[in-house]
Amino acid sequence: MEQPRFPQYRRSANGLNWYRIDSDLTLVEVQRIGRRYLVHRLQAAAYPEKVRIMALLAMENGHVEACPAEEVERLLEAAG
């Protein structure tokens, strides 16, 4: 299987979460809560965290979809 090029960008189907996947082990998530945006940074160490990143890359079960890089980067800048 071919290795994906990074970063990869995803958003949740419900439009409340955006992801920048920087590698197989690192992830930045922007989460909308009301009118606020929170940024979470994940360095996967445990197996469940690694599986989460793999699932985001694979876009399994229709829960996430690809999105433009500009969309995620704009939200990251706005969230600080």
TAQUIGI-V181483 format. One record per backbone hydrogen bond with DSSP energy under -0.5 kcal/mol. NH is the residue of the N-H (numbers start at 1). CO is the residue of the C=O. If there is no record, write none. Layout:
# TAQUIGI-V181483
nh=[NH:NH]
co=[CO:CO]
This chain:
# TAQUIGI-V181483
nh=[7:8:10:11:12:13:15:18:19:20:21:21:22:22:23:27:28:29:30:31:31:32:33:33:36:38:40:42:44:44:49:50:51:52:53:54:55:56:57:58:59:60:62:63:65:67:71:72:73:74:75:76:77:78:79:80]
co=[21:21:19:65:17:63:12:30:10:28:8:19:20:26:26:42:20:40:18:29:38:16:31:36:33:31:29:27:25:42:46:46:47:48:49:50:51:52:53:54:55:55:59:60:11:9:68:68:69:70:71:72:73:74:75:76]
